[in-house]
Amino acid sequence: MENNTIISHELEQMRSQIGMLKQKLEQQTIVNDRHIRNSMKSNISDLNRTIRGTIIGGAFAVVFAPMTFHNQGCSPIFVIATAVMLAVCLYLTVVQKINLGKMMDFTQDNLVETAKKINKLRKHYKEWYKIAIPMLLVWTGWMIYEMVKAIGTESPTAIGFYCGAGIGLIIGGIVGTYINRKVVRKANEILSQIEELQQL
């Protein structure tokens, strides 16, 4: 009888310990869940800021680049083509920004949908080079042709313009590559965090 009492007491202690362990695990899961969701929100906010900056720069370019080329005497078709190219790029960036704005709800039901949208965003930026580089090469060649025809190659104005354009293209390429890689990296981080959340 005494042995049964001891065994019963030990079983009760084990149940109590298991209950406490479960409670700790549940609390830890809640803490991990909150931490991951906060980190995801931070990453998406960072993406929003990056893309917002790109939109501001793109809007500036859409307005002032065609105006500058028009004032320099470039052909109307080149000015229009430049405006259309920049406007399309700006539009695609705005669409990505709008889609990002819809991703702040991380309920379990929305995780799969959020992952799909983030993956689409990542794919868009990873494959953008395939379109952007050929387009930029064609546009740069066309710009050089237009400017040579408009202002020549030997005047101080021409030399200043070509030097400025060259520096601008290099800086633009560096900034564009940095932004592109940052967006892809952040998208990868968010996808990894979604996987972690689904495993909790």
Buried (B, 14 or more C-beta within 10 A) or exposed (E): EEEEEEEEEEEEEEEEEEEEEEEEEEEEEEEBBEEBBEBBBEBBEBBBEBBBEBBEBBBEBBEEBBEBBBEBEBBEEBBEBBBEBBBEBBEBBBEBBEBBEEBEEBEEEBBEEBBEBBBEBBEBBBEBEEEBEEEBEEBEEBBEEBBEEBBEEEEEEBEEBBEEBEEEEEEEEEEBEEBBEBBBEBBBBBBEBBEBBEEE
